[in-house]
Amino acid sequence: MTDLAEDIAATSPVIDDFDRPTLLVGHSYGGAVITGAGTHRHVAHLLQLAAFQLAEGESVGQTPAGPRYSTEPAGGGDAVLRRRSGR
């Protein structure tokens, strides 16, 4: 890991090599990376696990802890992962 812009740029060649619809998964800081890399033509979905989804120009260091963040997903998708019964 270097800085956010370089980390985002480093994902592009990997996605290019994959050369098919891609699901990016990011945890914590990785969420910021996949948010930026999510504009790649092969990226079909992003899965953010306890991750940062930053606005343009925002940095992880600028994000305060606390109730500012909601469980509502960006774009109106389903943000809830449910366990299957019996597990």
C-alpha positions as CSV (number, residue, x, y, z in Angstrom):
1,M,0.0,0.0,0.0
2,T,1.3,3.4,-0.9
3,D,-1.3,6.1,-1.2
4,L,-5.0,5.9,-2.2
5,A,-4.5,7.0,-5.8
6,E,-1.6,4.6,-6.4
7,D,-3.5,1.7,-4.8
8,I,-6.5,2.4,-7.0
9,A,-4.3,2.6,-10.1
10,A,-2.6,-0.7,-9.1
11,T,-5.9,-2.6,-9.3
12,S,-6.5,-1.7,-13.0
13,P,-3.9,-4.1,-14.5
14,V,-5.1,-6.9,-12.4
15,I,-8.7,-6.3,-13.5
16,D,-7.5,-6.0,-17.1
17,D,-5.8,-9.4,-16.9
18,F,-9.0,-11.0,-15.4
19,D,-10.8,-9.7,-18.6
20,R,-14.4,-10.6,-17.5
21,P,-17.1,-9.2,-15.2
22,T,-15.5,-8.7,-11.9
23,L,-16.6,-8.5,-8.2
24,L,-14.3,-6.4,-6.1
25,V,-14.4,-7.0,-2.4
26,G,-12.9,-4.5,0.1
27,H,-12.6,-4.4,3.8
28,S,-11.7,-1.3,5.8
29,Y,-9.3,0.9,3.7
30,G,-9.8,-1.6,0.9
31,G,-13.3,-0.3,0.5
32,A,-11.9,3.1,-0.4
33,V,-9.6,1.4,-3.0
34,I,-12.5,-0.6,-4.6
35,T,-14.7,2.5,-4.6
36,G,-12.2,4.3,-6.8
37,A,-11.4,1.2,-8.9
38,G,-15.2,0.5,-9.4
39,T,-15.3,2.7,-12.5
40,H,-13.2,0.1,-14.5
41,R,-15.2,-1.3,-17.4
42,H,-15.0,-4.9,-16.1
43,V,-16.2,-4.2,-12.6
44,A,-19.7,-5.5,-12.3
45,H,-20.2,-5.2,-8.5
46,L,-18.5,-3.9,-5.3
47,L,-18.8,-5.7,-2.0
48,Q,-17.8,-3.5,0.9
49,L,-17.3,-5.3,4.3
50,A,-17.0,-2.8,7.1
51,A,-15.3,-0.6,4.6
52,F,-14.9,3.1,3.7
53,Q,-16.9,4.3,0.7
54,L,-15.4,7.8,0.2
55,A,-16.8,10.7,-1.7
56,E,-14.7,12.3,-4.4
57,G,-11.8,14.1,-2.7
58,E,-12.4,12.6,0.7
59,S,-9.7,10.7,2.5
60,V,-9.9,7.9,5.1
61,G,-8.2,10.3,7.6
62,Q,-11.0,12.8,7.1
63,T,-13.8,10.4,8.0
64,P,-14.9,10.7,11.6
65,A,-16.1,7.7,13.6
66,G,-19.6,7.6,14.8
67,P,-23.2,7.8,13.7
68,R,-22.5,9.9,10.6
69,Y,-22.5,6.8,8.5
70,S,-25.6,4.9,7.9
71,T,-26.4,1.3,7.0
72,E,-28.3,2.5,3.9
73,P,-26.5,1.4,0.8
74,A,-25.3,3.9,-1.9
75,G,-27.5,3.5,-4.9
76,G,-30.5,2.0,-3.1
77,G,-29.3,-1.6,-3.1
78,D,-29.7,-4.1,-0.3
79,A,-27.1,-3.5,2.4
80,V,-28.2,-6.3,4.7
81,L,-26.5,-9.7,4.7
82,R,-28.7,-12.3,6.3
83,R,-27.7,-15.7,7.7
84,R,-29.5,-18.7,6.4
85,S,-31.7,-20.4,8.9
86,G,-30.2,-23.5,10.5
87,R,-26.6,-22.2,10.4
